[in-house]
Amino acid sequence: MTTERIGPPAVAGERVMLRAFLDYHRATLALKTDDLSDEDLRRRSMPPSTLTLLGLVRHMAEVERAWFRRVINGEDVPLVWSEDGDFQVAYEVGTATRSEAFAAWEAEVAHSRRIEEEAESLDVTGYSARWEEDVSLRMVMLHLIHEYARHNGHADFLREGIDGTVGA
């Protein structure tokens, strides 16, 4: 599998720029998992940490679901892997597979894209129970860019530890 990653434009309107940077970071996470087996994707960074590439993909499925579907769209849906709202469960990969994790993540990304595209503006708001306040779609997109960027840094180290691949 080879992930295509398109760099964001140097000049664009705010919404196009946010969308492009978010998609760039989504593609970066997928790129970090290219050509790895399920076993490689489940490999922990270093004990006692449970951090794995597969766990990061599962976690980002939860993040996409929580912010776009639950907060912005107001859907009453549980998290993918935890009905109790425990984001940490996503990191417990056990015998999870690439196909299972990526199917969930790709489905949530598709929902997120649809919700963002259908929103009349970046000023659309939803209530964040976590933050106990209304948040705008703009803030959600910026938060996800930050979340992906942070976790893509983790993915860099995880991938290097698996097969020495660095960069990108």
N, C-alpha and C positions, 0 to 999 in steps of 0.2 A: 504494500500500500504506500502510495506517495501522496502526501497532503500538499495541495496547492495553497500557497499563502500569498495574498496580494497586499502589497504595502498600501497604507492609507495615502490619500492625495495630499499634496503640499498646500493646496488652496482649495477650500470648499466651504459651503455653509455649515453652520453649527451642527445641524442634525446629520447631514451627510458625513461630516468629520467624526462625530461620535459613533455613528453606525460603522464606519470604516475601521476605526481603531478597535472597537469591540470585536468585529469580525476578524481583524488581524490577530488579536490575542486569542480568540477561540481557535483559529487555525494554528497558532503557535503551540498550544497545548496538544492538539492532534498531531502536529509534526514531531513533537518530542516522543510520541509513542510509535511512530512508523517502524515497521519491520521488526517489532518485538513480539515474542511469544507471550501467551497468557502467564506463563511462569515468570518471565522477565518483568511483566507489568505488575505482578504481585510481589516482587522483590522489595523488601524493606530497605530504607536508607541506612539505618544503623540501629541496632537494639539499644534502648527499649522502644524507640520510635516505631509507630505503625504506619508511617508515611510511605506510600507507594504511588507509582504513576496511575495505576488503576483506581486507587483511592481518590486521587486528585480529580480524575474524570468523573467519578461518581459524586464527589463533593460538589463539583461545578454544575452537575445536573440538578442537585438540590438547591444551589444558589440561584440558578436561572429560574427554577420553579417557584422558589419563595419570593423573589423580588418581582418577577414579571407577572406570574399567574396569581399568586396570593395577594401581593401588595397592590400592584398597579391595576390588575384586572378584577381584583376582589373575589377570586374564586376560592371556594371552601374545599381545597384539596389537601390531603396529607402530603408529607414529604415522600419521595420515592421509596426510600429504604427505612423510614421511621415514622410510624403513625403518632409517636410521642413528640415529634418535633426536634429530635436529637440529631443535629447535623453530623456529629462524630460517628454515627453508625455507618455512614458512607465510607469511612476509612477502614472499616472492618471487612476486608475483601474476601477472607476465607478462600473458597474455591471459585470466586466470581470470575467471569470471562470478559475478554475484550468485547465480544458481540453483545453481551448483556449490558455492560456499562455504556458502550457507545450507542446502543439503541436507545437507552434512556436519555443520555446526554443529547443526542441528536434530536430526539423528539422534543425535549425541553427547549433547545435552541430554536427549533422551528416555531414552537409556541411563542417564545420571546420575540422573535422577528415579526410574527404576525401581529402581536399585541402592539409592538412599537410602530409598525407601519400603519396600523389602523387608528392609532392615537392622533387626535387632531393637532396636537402640539406637544412640545417638550414640557409644557407647563401643566399637563394633566397630572393629577395627584392621586395617591392611594395612601391608605393608612398603614404604617409600619408598627405592628404591635411590639416588635423588638425595640424600636426607638421611641415608641409611644408618641408619635406625631405623624402628620401628613408629610409625604415626600413626593417630589416631582419625578416625572419620567427622566428628566435631565439628570437629577441626582442619582437615580437608579442606574442609568447608563454609565455615568462617571464612576459610581461605586463598583460596578462590574468590571470596568476597565482596570481599576485598581486591584480588584480581587484576582482577576486573571493574571495581571502583571506580576503580582506577588507570588502566586502559585506557579507561574511559568518559571520564576527563578528557582523555586524548589524543584521543578521538573528538570531544569538544567542539571542540577547536582545529581538527581536520581538517575537520569540518563547516562551521565558520565560514569557513575558508579556501576552501571550495568554493562556497558560495552565501550566506554571511553569516548563516545561521541560527544562533541562539545560544539557550542555556537548555535547559530540560527535562532 
